[in-house]
Amino acid sequence: MTERHSMKPELAPLDVTGPLAALLPPEDRTLSPYTGLTREHWIAVADHLLTAAAAYRSPQRARINFPGRPSQQGPATDGLEGFARTFLLAAFLHAGGADRNNHLQAYVDGLVAGTRTVGADDNESWPEVGHVGRTGQPHVEAAGIALSLHLTKEDSWGRLKPDEQDRLAAWFRATIEKEPSPNNWYLFPATIASFLEGVGRGDEQTQYVLDRALGLIEVWYRGEGWYSDGAGEAYDHYVGWAMHLYPVLHAHLRGLTALADKLGPRLDEFLGSFSRTFDRDGSPLYYGRSMTYRTATLAAVALGEAVGRTPLTPGQSRRILSAGLRYFVERGSITEHGVLSLGWHGEHLPSIQRYSGPGSPYWASKGFLALMLPADHPVWTATEEALPADSDDHVRSLGVGLLIQTTAADGLVRVHNHGNDHLKLDAADAGAPDPLYARFGYSTRTGPTSLHDPADNDLQVRIRRVWSARRRIHRVATGENWAASWHAPRFPQYGPWEGSDTADGGPVLPSARIESVTAVRGALEVRIHRLVWVPPSLPLRLGGWAVAGAHPHSFSVAASGTTVAVEADGLRSLVTGLHGWESAGTQPAPYGTAYGEWAVVPELLGTTSAENTVYVAAASLSGVPVSEEVAASVDGGVVTVRWPDREQAFDLDDIFAGIR
């Protein structure tokens, strides 16, 4: 069923308005036939962001106070965040010899002012770093500052007077002695320690935090190049922009050959699958938290080129990188004032975490890592090349329970989730679901609906007006084109707006579970669910892909029997009941998604039954018409799927044999 397509570049002119448009050089369709962008475009965007940020710098340059909604950490930390994250962008420019406007000098001045009276209640001093919690956020920013210093050591650290170096080193040392959050945060003190050792200020403490971090990533390594972000099952963009980024740069900048030889092959293998999660239009997969970091999703691709550990050719790497940059600058991520907004395209506050402040989006700087490479590096001089996804459909199952599905006809990427719940091992298996992790599927053109809107890509049962939540996800198995998991349906108390009539939380179903299999072929999906020890006569609901639009009238809907399709802006989401489902319809999602202010979710509805516990549906998300059809039959615990070109049987008793 794999189709081959001839994908010749058909590139519209770069669509950028405002001050940035006047700063961008002409496109180069010879060197960059797929994106038109060159290193000069990257430099121009970076310079624009830094110049705009300077307008919000404090008088002595120690903080950058971007406008917007403050974070829960308060203005001092938010100002430090603005400084640290833009400092990294300036550092990449400087390291690659492209800091033509000497942005670095302002950050050197800020280092001095910020550490002169640490913790003082004024408009310049940096906050003292506490343990994990509200006072612990500067862990993140301290690591960014240390990495920026490491990249520009001679022209930043080297310009400080001895007493200024002492004060900065003391702030760093106080930071690495505090407790980080039990996840990628353990890489922050290690990044600081790496810098301190690199400037001759290492000791037993710096060695300890480095050994601790390198030991933990071994515990969190899950194979195929993928790490969990801490204990448990946590897989999102932090794998690339943190779990690989900090240790690999530590080895690279310190010249630690043995460590580089250990970590490098993992990065290479990771990019083999991760590079498949970028849409042809440049969009990264919208999945997990901190998506307002935007181009940070590109960091691992650039890192692979920087350290020579990637399965991609330089032309393919730049194709992914520049497509990602073009995607965001064309879609309003940079405001007319040159500031990155809190959101995805433009501002979208429903998708922002509590820890995100006005400076948070500037971890987008990580995606500019390739600028540390000189102009004659192959990633800048090679002609952009086609990617395998341009001509072939692709399916890849990963041992962590993720199933990657791409289609060449439209360039879309979908990832089906049967292994990632992002719950701590000791977390209660209860509470509200997390839309960023709990859904069965994520894509490069749809964002999950928010918590208080109807759920997309979910299977829910309802008791006493409370819909169930998918919380702890138990990975079971993966195959060539399928993945399986199970979860215990939980019934959280969200609040009175959800219509719950329970005072202390929702109902409890002892021993109940929902077993789930997703199988894919081409642009088609089959979703199989079996309900175990779920009472009969309860409402049941399956949500499909949520399509976003500008307003409620952006959508066309076609429904008949147990089939419904929703379309907007050329994107079509379809669900069809193949077994067990009774009707189809749609629900509006007024909070919208990161892709639009309003969204519509197609859904199937049914009723639980003691006689029939298996429910099968077909789904598709496509940017082009999908003419193929799929059918299924159920015989006991065996579901036979009839794809357009073959049959495939799924024996649920066999797949879930080890579950009690």
C-alpha positions in Angstrom: 0.0 0.0 0.0 3.1 2.3 0.1 2.7 4.9 -2.6 5.5 6.7 -4.4 5.0 10.3 -5.4 7.1 12.7 -7.4 7.5 15.6 -5.1 9.1 18.5 -7.0 9.4 21.7 -5.0 6.5 24.0 -5.5 7.4 26.9 -3.3 5.4 30.1 -2.9 7.3 33.3 -2.0 8.1 33.7 1.6 5.1 35.2 3.3 6.4 37.5 6.1 5.1 40.9 7.0 6.2 43.6 9.5 9.7 44.8 10.2 11.3 41.3 9.7 10.2 41.3 6.0 12.6 44.2 5.2 15.5 42.4 6.9 15.4 39.1 5.1 17.6 38.5 2.1 16.2 37.3 -1.2 15.4 33.6 -1.3 17.9 31.2 -2.9 15.9 28.6 -4.8 19.0 27.0 -6.3 20.8 26.2 -3.0 17.5 25.7 -1.2 14.9 24.5 -3.6 12.6 23.3 -0.9 12.6 26.2 1.5 14.4 29.1 -0.2 16.2 29.9 3.1 20.0 30.1 3.6 22.2 30.8 6.6 21.7 34.5 5.9 18.0 34.1 6.6 18.8 32.4 9.9 21.1 35.1 10.9 18.6 37.8 10.0 15.9 36.2 12.1 18.2 35.7 15.1 19.5 39.3 14.8 15.9 40.6 14.6 14.9 38.7 17.7 17.9 40.0 19.7 17.5 43.5 18.5 13.8 43.5 19.5 14.6 41.9 22.9 17.1 44.7 23.7 14.1 47.2 23.9 13.0 45.3 27.0 16.4 45.1 28.7 16.8 46.6 32.2 19.1 49.7 32.5 22.1 47.7 33.6 21.3 44.8 31.2 20.9 42.0 33.7 17.2 41.3 32.9 15.1 41.3 29.9 11.5 42.0 30.9 9.3 40.9 28.0 5.7 42.1 28.0 2.9 39.6 28.7 1.4 37.4 31.3 3.8 36.7 34.1 4.7 33.2 35.3 4.0 31.8 38.7 7.7 32.4 39.6 7.4 36.2 39.6 9.1 39.1 37.7 12.6 38.6 38.9 12.8 35.1 37.6 10.9 36.1 34.4 13.5 38.8 33.8 16.3 36.4 34.3 14.6 33.9 31.9 14.4 36.6 29.2 18.1 37.3 29.7 19.3 33.7 29.8 17.3 32.4 26.8 18.2 35.2 24.5 21.8 34.9 25.6 21.9 31.4 24.1 20.8 32.8 20.8 23.5 35.5 20.9 26.0 32.8 21.9 25.2 30.6 18.9 25.6 33.6 16.6 28.9 34.6 18.2 30.3 31.0 18.1 29.6 30.8 14.4 31.2 34.2 13.6 27.8 35.8 12.8 27.4 38.3 15.7 27.7 41.2 13.4 26.0 43.7 15.8 28.0 42.6 18.8 24.9 41.4 20.8 27.3 39.5 23.1 28.6 42.6 24.8 25.3 43.5 26.4 25.1 40.0 27.9 28.6 40.3 29.4 27.5 43.6 31.0 24.4 41.8 32.3 26.4 39.1 33.9 28.2 41.7 36.0 25.1 43.6 37.1 23.0 40.5 37.8 25.5 38.9 40.2 26.6 42.1 42.0 24.0 41.7 44.7 22.3 38.4 44.2 18.9 38.1 45.8 18.5 41.9 46.4 15.1 43.4 45.9 15.8 45.6 42.9 15.4 45.7 39.2 18.7 44.1 38.2 19.8 41.5 40.7 19.3 37.9 39.9 17.3 35.8 42.3 18.9 33.2 44.6 18.3 29.7 43.3 16.2 27.5 45.6 15.3 23.8 45.6 12.8 22.4 43.1 9.6 24.5 43.3 8.8 28.2 42.6 12.3 29.3 43.7 14.0 26.5 41.7 13.1 27.8 38.2 16.5 29.7 37.9 18.1 26.2 37.7 17.0 26.2 34.1 18.2 29.7 33.3 21.6 29.2 35.1 22.2 26.2 32.8 21.4 28.3 29.8 23.8 31.0 30.9 26.6 28.4 31.6 26.1 26.9 28.2 26.3 30.3 26.6 29.5 31.1 28.4 30.9 27.7 27.4 30.2 28.5 23.7 31.7 32.0 23.9 34.2 31.5 26.7 37.1 33.7 25.5 34.8 36.7 24.7 32.4 36.4 27.6 34.0 34.8 30.7 37.4 36.0 29.5 36.2 39.6 29.6 35.2 39.6 33.2 37.4 40.8 36.0 38.6 38.3 38.6 36.1 39.5 41.2 33.3 39.4 38.6 34.2 35.8 37.7 34.2 35.0 41.4 30.7 36.3 41.9 29.3 34.5 38.9 31.0 31.3 39.9 29.5 31.6 43.4 26.0 32.0 42.0 26.6 28.9 39.8 27.9 26.9 42.8 25.0 27.8 45.0 22.7 26.6 42.2 24.3 23.1 41.7 24.0 22.5 45.4 20.2 22.7 45.3 17.7 19.9 44.5 16.5 19.8 40.9 13.2 18.5 39.6 13.5 14.7 39.1 13.7 14.7 35.3 15.8 16.5 32.7 16.5 19.2 35.3 19.4 17.0 36.6 21.2 18.0 33.4 21.2 21.7 34.4 23.6 21.4 37.4 25.7 19.1 35.2 25.8 21.7 32.4 26.9 24.3 35.0 29.5 22.0 36.4 30.8 21.2 32.9 31.5 24.9 32.4 33.1 25.4 35.8 35.4 22.5 35.2 36.2 23.9 31.8 37.4 27.2 33.3 39.4 25.5 36.0 36.9 25.8 38.8 36.0 22.1 39.2 36.1 20.2 42.5 34.4 17.2 44.1 31.0 18.8 43.9 31.2 19.5 40.2 32.4 16.0 39.5 29.6 14.6 41.6 26.8 16.4 39.8 28.3 15.4 36.4 28.6 11.7 37.4 25.0 11.8 38.8 23.6 13.2 35.6 25.4 10.8 33.4 24.3 7.9 35.6 20.7 9.0 35.5 20.5 9.2 31.8 21.7 5.6 31.7 18.7 4.7 33.9 16.4 6.7 31.7 17.6 5.3 28.4 14.9 3.2 26.7 16.7 2.1 23.5 16.5 3.1 19.9 18.0 6.5 20.8 15.0 7.4 23.1 15.2 8.6 26.7 12.4 9.0 29.2 12.4 12.4 30.7 12.8 11.0 34.2 11.5 7.8 35.7 8.4 6.3 34.2 7.1 6.8 30.7 7.8 10.4 29.5 8.5 10.9 25.8 8.2 14.3 24.1 10.3 17.0 22.6 12.4 17.1 25.8 14.1 14.0 24.5 15.7 16.0 21.7 16.1 19.5 23.2 17.3 18.4 26.6 18.1 14.7 27.1 20.4 14.6 24.1 21.3 18.3 23.9 23.0 18.9 27.2 25.1 15.7 27.6 26.2 15.6 24.0 27.3 19.3 24.1 29.1 18.6 27.4 31.1 15.9 25.7 31.6 18.0 22.5 32.7 21.2 24.2 35.0 19.5 26.7 36.5 17.2 24.1 35.5 14.0 26.0 36.0 11.5 23.2 34.9 8.3 25.1 31.6 10.0 26.2 31.0 11.3 22.8 31.5 7.8 21.3 28.9 6.5 23.7 26.3 9.2 23.3 26.8 9.9 19.6 25.4 6.6 18.3 22.3 7.2 20.4 21.7 10.6 18.9 22.2 9.1 15.4 19.7 6.4 16.1 17.2 8.8 17.7 17.3 11.1 14.6 16.5 8.1 12.4 13.0 8.0 13.9 12.6 11.6 15.2 13.4 13.2 11.9 10.4 11.4 10.5 8.1 13.4 12.8 8.4 16.7 10.9 5.7 17.6 8.4 6.6 18.5 4.9 5.3 22.0 5.6 7.9 22.3 8.4 5.6 21.8 11.3 7.0 19.7 14.2 4.8 17.2 15.9 2.5 19.0 18.4 2.9 16.7 21.3 3.8 17.3 25.0 4.4 20.4 27.1 6.4 23.5 26.4 5.4 23.7 22.7 5.7 27.4 22.9 9.5 26.8 22.5 8.6 26.3 18.8 12.0 26.0 16.9 13.6 24.3 19.9 12.0 21.2 18.4 14.8 21.4 15.7 17.7 21.4 18.2 18.5 17.7 17.9 18.6 17.9 14.1 21.1 20.7 14.3 23.0 18.9 17.1 23.5 15.9 14.9 25.2 18.0 12.3 27.3 19.9 14.9 28.8 16.7 16.3 28.7 14.6 13.1 26.2 12.0 14.4 23.2 11.9 12.1 21.8 9.6 9.5 20.7 12.6 7.5 22.8 14.2 4.8 23.6 17.9 5.3 21.1 18.8 2.6 18.4 16.9 4.4 19.2 18.4 7.8 19.0 21.9 6.5 15.8 21.0 4.7 14.2 20.1 8.0 15.7 23.0 9.9 14.8 25.7 7.4 11.3 24.3 6.8 10.8 24.6 10.5 12.1 28.2 10.7 10.0 29.2 7.7 6.9 27.5 9.2 7.0 29.7 12.3 8.0 33.0 10.8 5.2 32.7 8.2 2.5 31.9 10.8 2.8 34.8 13.2 5.0 33.5 16.0 6.9 36.8 15.9 4.8 39.8 16.7 5.0 43.1 15.0 7.3 44.2 17.8 9.7 41.4 17.1 8.7 39.4 20.2 7.9 35.7 20.4 4.4 35.3 21.7 3.2 32.7 24.2 1.6 30.2 21.8 2.3 28.2 18.7 1.4 30.2 15.6 0.4 33.3 17.4 -0.7 33.6 21.0 -2.6 30.6 22.3 -2.9 30.7 26.1 -4.9 27.4 26.6 -1.8 25.5 25.6 0.6 27.3 28.0 1.8 25.8 31.2 1.8 27.6 34.6 5.6 27.8 34.6 5.6 29.7 31.2 6.3 33.4 31.4 6.9 36.1 28.7 10.5 35.0 28.2 9.7 31.3 28.0 9.3 31.1 24.3 12.9 32.1 23.8 14.0 28.5 24.3 13.3 28.7 20.6 17.0 29.7 20.7 17.9 26.0 20.9 16.7 25.5 17.4 19.3 28.0 16.1 22.1 25.7 17.3 23.3 25.3 13.6 24.5 28.9 13.7 27.4 27.8 15.9 28.7 26.1 12.7 30.8 28.3 10.4 29.5 29.4 7.0 31.5 26.8 5.2 30.1 23.9 7.1 28.2 21.4 4.8 24.9 22.0 6.5 25.0 25.5 5.1 26.8 24.8 1.7 25.0 21.7 0.6 22.0 21.9 -1.7 18.7 21.0 0.1 17.6 17.5 -0.6 14.5 15.4 -0.8 13.5 13.4 2.3 12.3 9.8 2.2 8.8 11.0 3.3 8.6 13.0 0.0 8.1 9.8 -2.0 7.1 7.0 0.3 4.5 6.4 3.0 6.1 5.4 6.2 5.2 3.5 9.4 7.6 3.0 12.3 6.7 1.4 15.7 9.0 2.3 18.6 9.7 0.2 21.7 8.5 3.1 23.9 5.0 2.6 22.5 4.8 5.3 19.8 3.7 4.5 16.3 4.8 7.0 13.6 2.7 7.3 10.5 3.5 9.5 7.6 1.9 9.9 4.1 3.7 11.2 1.1 0.6 12.5 -0.7 0.1 15.3 1.8 3.3 15.3 4.0 1.3 14.8 7.2 2.7 13.1 10.3 0.6 11.3 12.9 2.0 9.6 16.0 -0.2 7.2 17.9 0.4 7.0 21.6 0.4 3.6 23.5 3.3 4.3 25.9 3.6 7.9 27.1 1.6 9.2 30.0 4.2 11.5 31.6 3.1 10.4 35.1 5.7 10.0 37.9 6.0 6.5 39.1 4.6 7.4 42.5 1.8 9.6 41.1 -1.8 8.6 41.9 -3.5 6.9 39.0 -6.3 9.4 39.3 -7.1 13.0 38.6 -7.8 14.9 35.4 -6.4 13.7 32.1 -3.5 15.6 30.5 -4.5 16.5 26.9 -0.8 16.9 26.0 0.0 13.2 26.8 -3.2 11.2 27.4 -4.6 11.1 23.9 -4.3 8.2 21.5 -3.0 10.3 18.7 -1.1 13.6 17.9 -0.2 15.1 14.5 1.6 18.0 12.8 -1.6 19.8 11.8 -3.9 19.2 14.8 -3.4 20.1 18.4 -5.2 18.4 21.2 -8.3 20.0 22.5 -8.1 21.6 25.9 -9.1 19.9 29.2 -12.5 21.5 29.4 -13.5 20.8 25.7 -14.6 17.5 24.3 -11.6 15.2 24.0 -10.1 14.4 20.6 -8.5 11.0 19.9 -9.9 9.4 23.1 -12.1 6.5 24.1 -14.4 7.4 27.1 -17.2 5.8 29.1 -19.6 7.8 31.2 -21.0 7.2 34.6 -23.2 9.6 36.5 -22.4 12.3 33.9 -18.7 12.0 34.4 -16.6 10.9 31.4 -13.7 8.6 32.0 -10.0 9.7 31.7 -7.0 7.9 30.3 -4.3 8.4 32.9 -1.7 5.7 33.5 -0.9 4.1 30.1 0.3 0.5 30.2 2.4 -0.3 27.1 1.8 -3.9 26.0 3.3 -4.5 22.6 4.2 -3.1 19.2 4.2 -4.7 15.8 5.2 -3.7 12.2 2.2 -1.4 11.8 0.4 -1.4 15.2 0.8 -0.7 18.9 -1.2 -1.8 21.9 -1.8 -0.6 25.5 -4.4 -0.7 28.2 -5.6 1.7 30.8 -8.0 1.7 33.8 -10.8 4.2 33.2 -10.8 6.9 35.9 -13.5 9.3 36.6 -12.1 12.6 37.9 -14.0 15.5 39.5 -13.1 18.5 37.3 -15.5 21.0 38.9 -19.1 22.1 38.6 -18.6 23.3 35.0 -18.3 19.6 34.0 -21.7 18.7 35.3 -20.4 16.3 37.9 -22.8 15.6 40.7 -20.1 13.8 42.9 -18.6 15.7 45.8 -15.4 13.8 46.3 -14.4 12.7 42.9 -16.0 10.4 40.3 -17.1 6.8 40.5 -14.6 3.9 40.8 -14.7 0.7 38.7 -12.6 -2.0 40.4 -10.6 -4.1 38.0 -12.1 -2.4 34.9 -9.8 -1.8 32.0 -9.8 -0.7 28.4 -7.6 -2.6 26.0 -6.6 -0.7 22.9 -4.9 -1.4 19.6 -4.1 1.1 16.8 -3.2 -0.3 13.4 -2.3 1.9 10.4 -1.8 1.5 6.7 -1.2 4.4 4.3 -3.5 7.2 5.6 -5.9 4.8 7.3 -6.1 3.9 10.9 -8.1 1.2 12.6 -8.8 1.7 16.3 -9.7 -1.4 18.3 -11.0 -1.2 21.9 -12.1 -4.0 24.2 -13.8 -3.2 27.5 -13.1 -5.5 30.4 -15.3 -5.4 33.5 -17.0 -2.2 32.4 -20.7 -2.3 33.4 -23.3 -2.5 30.6 -25.7 0.2 29.4 -23.3 3.1 29.8 -22.7 5.8 27.2 -19.5 5.3 25.2 -17.7 7.8 23.0 -14.7 7.7 20.6 -13.3 11.1 19.5 -11.5 11.5 16.2 -8.9 14.1 15.1 -9.9 17.7 16.0 -9.9 20.0 13.0 -9.3 23.7 13.8 -10.6 26.8 12.1 -10.9 30.6 12.6 -14.6 30.5 13.6 -17.6 28.1 13.8 -18.5 28.6 10.2 -15.1 27.5 8.9 -16.1 23.8 8.8 -18.0 21.5 6.5 -19.5 18.4 8.0 -20.8 15.2 6.3 -22.5 12.5 8.4 -24.4 9.4 7.6 -25.1 6.4 9.9 -21.8 5.7 11.8 -19.6 7.8 9.5 -18.8 11.5 10.0 -16.2 13.7 8.3 -15.2 17.2 9.3 -13.2 19.4 6.9 -11.6 22.9 7.2 -8.8 24.5 5.2 -8.2 21.4 3.2 -7.7 19.1 6.2 -10.2 16.3 6.6 -10.9 14.2 9.7 -13.0 11.1 9.3 -14.3 8.4 11.7 -16.4 5.4 10.7 -17.8 2.8 13.1 -16.9 -0.7 11.9 -18.2 -2.7 14.8 -20.2 -1.9 17.9 -20.9 1.7 17.3 -24.4 3.1 17.0 -24.2 6.7 15.7 -21.8 9.4 14.6 -21.7 13.2 15.1 -19.6 16.2 16.0 -18.9 18.4 19.0 -17.5 21.9 19.0 -14.4 22.8 21.0 -14.7 26.5 21.7 -11.2 26.8 23.2 -9.9 25.7 19.9 -6.4 24.3 19.5 -2.9 25.7 18.8 -3.9 25.6 15.1 -7.1 27.7 15.3 -9.4 29.6 17.6 -12.2 27.1 17.2 -12.2 23.3 16.6 -14.7 20.6 15.8 -14.3 17.0 16.9 -15.9 14.1 15.0 -17.1 11.4 17.3 -18.7 8.0 17.4 -21.3 7.1 20.1 -22.3 3.8 21.5 -23.4 1.9 24.6 -21.5 -0.6 26.6 -22.8 -4.2 26.5 -22.2 -7.4 28.4 -22.5 -9.4 25.1 -20.3 -7.2 22.9 -17.2 -5.7 24.5 -15.2 -5.0 21.3 -15.6 -1.8 19.4 -13.8 -1.1 16.1 -13.5 2.1 14.2 -11.7 3.4 11.1 -10.2 6.9 11.1 -8.2 9.1 8.9 -6.6 12.6 8.9 -5.6 13.8 5.5 -4.8 16.8 3.4 -5.8 15.0 0.2 -8.9 12.9 -0.6 -8.6 9.3 0.8 -10.5 7.0 -1.5 -9.5 3.7 0.1 -11.8 2.0 2.5 -11.2 -0.4 5.3 -13.5 -3.0 6.9 -13.4 -5.2 10.0 -15.1 -8.3 11.5 -15.1 -9.6 15.0 -15.1 -13.2 16.1 -14.8 -13.5 19.8 -11.5 -11.9 20.7 -10.2 -11.9 17.1 -10.5 -8.7 15.0 -9.8 -9.2 11.3 -9.1 -6.0 9.5 -9.5 -5.9 5.7 -7.2 -3.2 4.3 -7.5 -2.3 0.6 -4.6 -4.7 -0.3 -4.6 -7.4 2.5 -6.2 -8.8 5.6 -4.7 -8.6 9.1 -5.9 -10.4 12.2 -5.5 -9.2 15.7 -6.0 -11.8 18.4 -6.8 -9.7 21.5 -6.6 -12.7 23.8 -3.0 -13.2 22.6 -2.0 -9.6 22.6 -3.2 -9.0 26.1 -2.5 -12.4 27.5 -0.4 -11.2 30.4 -2.9 -8.7 31.7 -4.8 -9.5 34.9 
